[in-house]
Amino acid sequence: MSAGQSPPGSRQPDTRDDPYVFTADSLPSDPRFLATVANGYLGTRAFGSVLHVGGIYNGLAGACHRADVPSPLAVQLELPQAGTGPPRHSYTLDTRRGVFSHCLSSGAVSVSQELFAHRAYPNLLAMELRVERRATPGEPVTVQLRSAFAPQSEDISLQAGPDFRGGRHVFGQTLTPEEAGGPQPHVHLIWTPVPSSLTLPSARSEECWVFLTAVADSAERAQSAYALGLSLIGSGDLSPSHCRAWAELWQGCGVELVGPSPVRRAVIGCLYYLLSAFPPLHDSSFLFGGVSPGGLSNGRRGQDYWGHVFWDQDTWVYPGIALFYPELARHVLGYRLRTLPGAAENARAQGCQGVKFPWESALSGKEVCEEKLYGQQEIHINGDVSLAFRQYLYLTQDLALFSDGGGWELVKAVAEYWASRVAWSSEERSYHIRGVMPPDEFHSSVDNSVYTNAVAKQSLQFAVELASLLHIPPPPQWQDIADQIKIPFDLEQNYHPEFDGYKTGEKVKQADVVLLGYPLGYPMSPEVRRNDLEVYEPVTDPQGPAMTWGMFAVGWLELREASRAQELLMRNFNNIQEPFQVWSEGSDGSGTVNFLTGMGGFLQAVLFGYTGFREAGLHSARSRGAPQAGQLLASVAHGVPVSVSRATPLRSRCPSSPQSRADLNKTP
């Protein structure tokens, strides 16, 4: 048996009615909506000609984008036509196993192709090809393999290296650093050559071939990964070890809805693509490159926000993952900690103290947004990052990250930024933050964005609380600013204007003021919460980003208006592109694809809206008691059980009764 072959394995069980399995007999007409496979380090689209590596960018400043690495596994199969007619095709994304497959059958012959990014060994991509026939002996069966691979890249100066154990090898470094004089990361690629055809001999009923791709930042690591892959092939454990790692992930988190298939599939699809953006479960040393809105499989030059990291990572993707796997979500915090030096330079460039996280981030933490206005004004990103750190502490009680792991330095630096950015208004006797862009990007250069000021207030309060826990005296100015920062409020209409001078009826791009209630938890009466929802829902762009309606749904669920929540949440189904549950940013299919931000917003509506679960701070979490392992949350939505489970205990507040009821039996 050659190094590229594995012994025949058992057939997979029938999964036609499994909500974890998405199957179609044809591919989407728009290739952007093909399924993706990723593992936090490598990502590619099914049949895609390129793959991406976490943290590998090419281009200077605003031109920085994910570097295209040629994919040796860009292979499509052709099976000769039998007397029974053309081959039948089926395409499947099995989210339970983390595998995309293409199957062809013609007469008595079937061919299957499986692609996966190894969940336990993130330097490996693999493709398994299996040819079977029902009658033996028979005529030899030859399958044509059409490959789009060429060892060339517009982003990396690739050159040939020495072959390694039957694998070809190219290596190089990115052409242009993110900043002048900055690092130009190296990439080493070792792969099993893919022939133009494969033949099942007449005397055999089944044959399997495995094609490996190993990617790393050095020849030594790439060779080690490739050798490991060969060893796993030899023991028959390459695919099983990958599937076991996915099984462990699914065992540790789950959302079970007894309701229509589209809702169940949507939730499962969100979890699959979000989990795919994160590293292996047990690798704490992994240097994580962050989560971009389109994930690792997207982000080429001029596409999908160029693979940059935004607040989407901290505000939209992070909370749902943190609820199930704080150890995975901690990689998000590690990414922000590693980019602190760049964030400090951003603050200095604005004439401020502390750190200013970039609106668009890549490798260094310096601003890489091509349009300067966003980087200069969308400063709520600082509060969004601080909020993620607060959520982590409240969920885990892990004070060591803050005392010894750099967390305190980050929270302190964010507070220092706000303290240097505010201005005292003697007329209004309050602190103001002027000249900002709120989350609603239809407006810019406004004063006192209610969301920006509220998240700044919360950042300062958290810094004071954390200082007390660490027995560090905080500057009195922090609490003073938190107490006296202006939070715009219209006493006459009893609602929160989006910013100073906002007039009711002005169009809004996306969720903004509604974020005060969740995730910020800003105190307000039910009447004010209702008014905020009523004011902003009709003026929010119906074609805006997909995450918006989940936040409105959470608000209505808090007010026990389940039918209104349901109506808004169902709008998200316009963003889900069949057959592989790939989200688009716009409901018309436009914008970023594999839009993790929208998935995160939808998942939060399920996890935090229908259950009413909130992290409640250090002291309240201890006093109320912690949910145990197993079933963490349970709710009933008009007779439809909704359960959320995880494998290990969390120390956070779970309401004693369901927050609300909703009709999940309605098919979108």
N, C-alpha and C positions, 0 to 999 in steps of 0.2 A: 504494500500500500504506500503510495507516495505521500510526501509531506502535506500536499494540498487536499488529501482525501480523508474522510472520516468514515467510520463504520456505519452501516445503515441503522437508523433509529426507528423508534416506534412512531406510528402515525399519530397526529394530533386528534383529540376528540372532536366530535361534531359541535361546532360553536355557533350554529346559525341563529339560535335564540338567545345568545349570550349578550347582554348589554355592553360588555367590555370589548366586543368584537365588531368592527365596522367593515362591512363587505359590500362590494359592488362588482358588476360585470363589465364596467367600463371606467375609464379615468375621467376626472373632471376636464372640461374643455379648456379651462384656464389652469396652466401648470402651477400657478402660484398656490393653488389649493390642494396640491398633492400632500400626502402625509409626510411628516418629518420624524426622524429618529435622532436622539441626542442624549448625552449623559453628563452635561455640565462642563465637559472639556471639548468634546467633538460633537458636531452636529451637521446633518445633511438632509436634503430633501430626497424623497424616493425618486430614483432615476436621475438625480441631479448631477451635473458635471463638476460641481465644486463642493468642498466641505469647508467648514470654518472651525477655528481653534480658539477657545476662550482666551481673551486677552491679547490676541495677535491682530494688530491694526497696522494699516499702511496709509500714509498721507500726513501732510503737515496741518496741524490745527483743525480748521473747519473742513478741510478735505480728508480728514482722518476717517477711515472706514474699515470694516472687517476685511482682512486680507483673504483673498480667494486662494485656496489650496486645491489643486486638481484632485479629483476623486477617482481612484482606480476602480471603484465599484459602480460607476455609471454604466450599467450594463442592461440591455434589454434582450429578451429571448425570442427566438423564432423556431417554431416546430413545423416540420414539413406537413403539408396537408394530407390527411388520410382519405380513404374512399368515402368516409362518412361526412366529409365536408370540412370547412375551415376549423382550426382549433377553437375551443371554447376558453375564454379568459375569465379569471376572477382575481380581484385585488382586495387585500385584507390588511387592515391595521388591527392587530391584536394587542390592545393596551394592557391586558393582563400580563402578557409575556414581553411587551416592549419590542414587537417584531412587525415589520411590514413584509407582506408576501405577495407574490404574483404566481398564479397557478395556470397552467395550460393543459388541456387534455384533448386528445385527438385519437379516436378509435380506442385501442387498448393501451395507449401510452399516456402517461401524465408526467408533467414536469413542474417542479416547484422551485421558486427562488425566494429566499428569505434574507432580509437585510436588518441588521441591528447594530446599535452603538452599545458596546458592552457596558452593562450597568455596574459591574464590580471592578472592571479593569478599564478605566476611562481612556487609555491610550489606544484602544482597539476598536476598529470597525470590522465587521465581518459580513460575508455573503455566503450562504449555503445554497448549493444547487443540487437538486435530487431528481433523478430520472427513474421512473418505475414502469413496468408493464405487467399486465395481468397474465400473459401466457409466455412460458419459457420452455424450450428455446424458441427463438423467433429471429426475424431480420434485425440486424444492428440498427439502433436508433441514434441519429445524429441531431444534435441541437445546435443551432447557430447562436453565437453570442455577439451582439452588436455593441461595441464599446465606444463611448465618446471621449475616452481618456487620452490625454496627451500631457506629458510631464512638463507643463509650462504654466506660468502664471504672470499676470500683468502686475502683480503686487509683490512678488518674491523673486529674487534672482536665483533661480534653481540651477543646479549643476549636478552631474552624475557623481554618485559615490560608489564605493565598492559593494558588490552584491553581498547579501548576508543570508546564508542558509537557504538558498534558492529564491530569496526575495530580491527584487530590484530596490535601488536606493537613490533618492535625490535629496539634496539639501540646499539651503540658502537662507538669506535673511531678507526682511522687508526692505523695500527700496527707499522709503522716505520715513524718517522718524516723526513722531507726533509733534515734537518741538525740536528746534535747531540744536544739534549736539546731543539729542536724547538717544535712548536705546533703540536699536533696530533688531527686534527679536529674531532668533533663528528657528527654523522649522526643518525637521528631518522626517522623511516619509519613506517607509519600507513597505513593499506590497508584494503579494503573490501575483505573478503575471497571469493575465486572463487570456486564454487562447481564443481563436476565432470560432472554435466549435468543440463540442464534447460528444463522445460516442459511448453509448451503452452497448457492450458486446452482446452477441447473439445468445451466449450461454448464461448471461446474468439477467436476473429479474429486476435488480435495483442497484443503483450506484449513487454515491454522494460525493460531491467535491466542495471544498471549503476554500475561500479566498480571503486572505487577511490583509488588513491595512493597519500599520502601526504608525502613530504620529507622536513626536516628542520634540523637545527643544534642544536635544543633543543626540549625537550618534549612539552614545552608550545607552541612554534611556530608550531610544527607539529600538535598538537591538534587543534590549532586555524585554521590552513589551512584545516584540515579534517572537522571541524565543518562548516566552510564556504562552503566547497564542498557539504556537506549534505544539507545545507540551499539552495544552488543553485539548487540542484536536486529537493528539495521539491517545489520550485517555478517554476520549469521547465526552469531555466535559465542557467544551467551549460554549455551546448553546445552553446546556442545562445550568451551568454556573451563572450565566446571564439571567435566565428565567428565575432561578432561586433568589437572586438579588431583587428582581422586580416583585416576586411573591412576598418577600420580606417587607418591601415598601407598602404594598397593598394591605398586608396584614396589620401594619402599624397605623393605617389611616383608612377611614371609610365613611362614605355618606350613602346610606341606603334609603331610597325613596320607593315606596310602594305606590306606583302611579304609572302614567303613560311612558312608553319607551323613549320618546324624544327628550323628556326631562331627565330621565335616568342617564341616557347617553350623553346629554350635554354636561352633566355634572362629572361623569366619568372621564369624558374627553378633556374637560378643564383640568382635572387632577393629573391626567397622563401628561399633557403638554407642560404643565407647570412643574411637575416633578422631574420631567426630562431636562429642565433647565438647571437642575442642581446636581452637585457632585455625588459620588458614592456616599452611602450612609455612614460608613465607619472610617472615613479618611479625613481626619481633622487637619492634616498637614497640607491639604489641597489648596493651591493658590488660585482662588476663584476669580474669574474675570468679570463677575457681575451679570445681571439679567437685563437684557435689552428688550424693548417692546415686542420685537418679532422673534426673539429667541436666537439660539446659536445657529440655526439653519439659515437664517436670513441676515441681511445687513450689508449687502454688497454696495459698492459705490453708487450713490444716488437712489438707493432703495431702503425702505424699512428703517428710516432714521439712522442709516449707516451703521447700525449695530451699536449705537451709543447707549449709555445707561442714563436713565432719567429718574424722576420721582416715582415713575411707574414701578420700579423695583421695590422701593421702600414702602410706598403707600398702597399699592394695588396688588402686587404679587406676594409680598412678604407675609402679610397677616394670616392668610389661609394656610401657608406652609408652616408658619411658626406655631399655629394651633396644634398641628399634628406632630411636627418634627422641629422643635426648637434648635436641635443640633444641626439640622440642614440650614435653617433660616439664619443661623449664626454666621454662615459664610457671607451673607449679605453685609452683616456688620463688619466682618473681617475685611471685605472689599473697601468699605468706607474708611476703616482704620488705616489701611495701606495707602490710601490716597490723601491722607491728611496733609502731607507737605504741599501738594499741589493746591489743595483747598486753602491753605494758609497764604499762598501766593495770590490766589484770587482775591482774598480779603484785602491784602495789602494794596493790590491794584485798584481797589475801590476806596482806599483811604480808611479802611476799617481795621479793627482788632480781630483776633481770633481766626476763624476759618469761614470761608464762603464756599460751600460745595457747588460744583459746576452744574448748570442746568443740563448740559450734556457732557458726560464723562466717558473717558476711554481707559487709557492705561495709567496716566500720570496723576489724574485728579484735577488737572487744569482745565479751564473752559475750552471746549472744542465745538461749541455751537457756532455755526457759520454766520448766523444773524445775531449781531452783538446785543440787540435790544433784549432778547430773551435772557442771555447770560447776565446782563447787567440788572435786569428788573425782576425776574422771576425768582426772587430770593426766598420764597416760602420753602424751597428745597431744603434749606437749613433746618427748619422746624420739622419737615417730613422725616429727615434722617434721625433727628433727636427723638421723634415719636417712635420710630422703629426700635431704638435702643431702650426706650421706656417700656414698650410692650414686651420686649424680651425679658427685662428684669422682672416685670410684674408676672409674667407667665412662669418663669423658671426659678426666681429668687437667687439667680446666679450672680452674686455680688463680686465674685472673683474676676469676672470679665472687666469690671469697673475699677477694682482696686489694683489688679495686677496685669490686666490685659489691654489697657489703653482706653477703655470705655470712658473713664472719668475725664481723661484729657480731651476727648472728643466733645463730651457734653459740656465741659467747661468752656471749650473754645467756641462752641455755638452760642453759649450765653454771652461770652465776651463780644461776639459779633453783634448780637442784638443790642447790647448795652452801648456799643459805639455807633450803631446805625440809627437809633431813635433820636428824636429831637423833642425838646420840651416846648409845649404850647402854653404860654402864659395866659392866653385868652381863654382856652378851654380847660386849663389846669390838668392837662394830661399829656402823656407821651404819644408822639405821632411817628409813623413810618411813612415817608413820602416818596413819591416817584417810583411806584412798583407796578408790575404786571401780576394780577391775581391768577389763580388757576383758569379763570375765564379769559382766554387769550384774545377775545374780541376787544378787550380794553387794555390799555397800557398807560404808563405815566400817571397813574391815579394815586391818591393819598388815602392811607388807612384802609387798605383792602381788609375786609373783616376776617377773611380766612388767614391772611398773612399775619395780622396782628394777634389773632387768637392762637395760632400755632406758635408764634413768638412768645406769647404769654405762657403757654404751656411749657415751652423749652426752658424758660427761666425758672418756672416753678419746679420743674423736674431737677434742674441743676441745684437748686436750693435743697430739695429733698435728698438728693444723692449726696451732696456735701455733708449733710447731717448724718447720713448712714455711714459715711466714711470718716466721720469725726474731723472734717475739714471746715474751718469757718468760711462761709461764702461771703463775698462782698455784699454789704447791705443794699447796694444799688440794684442788685438783681431782683430782690423781692419788691423794692420800691417801684421799679419799672413794671414788674408783673402786676402789681396792685393798681397802677395808675395808667397803664397803656389804654388807649382809646379802642373800644370795641363798638363800632358804629351801630346805633339802634334808633329806630324811628318810633318815638313814643306815641305819636298820633295814629300810625297804622299798625303799631305793635309787631314789627318785624325787623330783621337785620338787613339794612341796605348793603349791597355788595361792597361799596366803597363810598367815600365822601362824594356827594353829588350824584349818586346813582338815582335814576328816575325809574319808578316801576313801569314795566313794559319794555324796557331796553332789552335787546336780544342778548343772550348768554350762550357761550360755546358749549359748556360742559358743566358737570357737577362742581359747585363752588361753595356757596353759602350753605347748601344742604350738608356739607361735610362738617359743619360745626356740631351737629347732633351726633353723627357717626362719621368718621372714627374719633373725632376730638372729644366727644362727650362734654361739650361746653354746656354749663348749666343754663337751662331755660325752661319755661313752663310749657305744658303740652299745647297751650294756645299759641305761643310764639313758634313752637316747632311746626305746628300746622300752618301757620301763616307763611313761614318761610317756604314750605313746600308748595303752598297754593300760589305764592307770588312767582316762584322761579320755574315751576314745572311747565307752564304754557309758553314761556319765553325761551326755553332751552332748545337749542338747535336740534331738530329731530334727526338730522344727519350727522350729529356730533359723535365723538368717540364712544365706543361701545360700553365703557365702564360706567357711564353716567347713570343709566336707569336702575342699576342695582342699588345705587346709593339713595335714590328716591324711594325705591321699594323698601329699604331698611327703615327709612323715616316713617312711611305709612304703616309698616308693621309695628313700630314702636307705639303708634297711636291706635293700633288694633283695627286699622282699615285694610283688612286683608285683600278685599277685592281690588282696591286701587293699587296695592302693591303688586298683585298678580298681573294686572293689566300692564304695568310698567315693565315688570321683569320679563314678561313674554315678548316685549319688543326686541330683546336680545337675540331671539331666534332668527331675526332677519340678518344677523351678523354671522350666523353659523353656516358654513358652507359644506354641503354634503359632497361626497359620502364620508369624509374622514374627520368631520367635526372641527375643521380648521376655521378659526375666527378671522374675520376681516375687521379692520378698524371702522369702516363705514358700513352702514346697513345695505348699501348698494354694491358691496364687494370692493370698494375702493380703499385706498390707504394701505397701511401696514397689514401684512398677512401673518397668520399664526400669532394673532394679536393677544399676547399673554396678559396685557393690561386689562382688556375686556373680560378675559376668562377670570382674572383675579377679582374683578368687581362683581361678576356674576356669582362666583363661589363665595365671596364674603356675604352676599345677600342671603345665600342658603345657610351658611355656617353661623352668621351673627344676626341675621334678620329673623329667620324662622325660629331659631332656638332662643334668641335673646341673650346669648352668651356675651359677656364682657369681661375683660381683665379688670380687676378692681383695686389694684394697688397692693403694696406689700402688706400693710397691716390688715386690711379687710380680707385679703386672701387667706391669711392665717386664721383670723377669727371666725370666718364662715366655714372653714374646712375645705378640703380639696377634693374634687372628683377623683375617683379611683380609676385604675386601669380598666380596660374593657369599654363598656358603653359610657361615654362621657356626657352626651347630651341626648335628649329625646323630646320630640314635639309631635303634636298631631295637627295636621293641616286638613280640616274638614274630613276627619276620619282617615286621613292618609298618614301613616307613621313616617316620621323623618328622624333617623337616628344618625348620630355622628360618633365614631368610635376611634380610639387610639390604643396603642399597646402599653403605654406607660402612664403613670399618673401626672396630672398637671396641678399646679398650685394656683388656682384662679377661681373666680366666682362663677357659679352656674345658677341661674334662677331656679327657684323651687317649683315653678310652674311654667308652662309654655308662655312665651311672650305674646303669641298671636296664633290665629288660625288662617289658613289660606287654602284655596282650592287647587291642589297640585294635580288633580285628576283631569284638568282641562288640557287638552292637547293643543300645543301652539300651532 
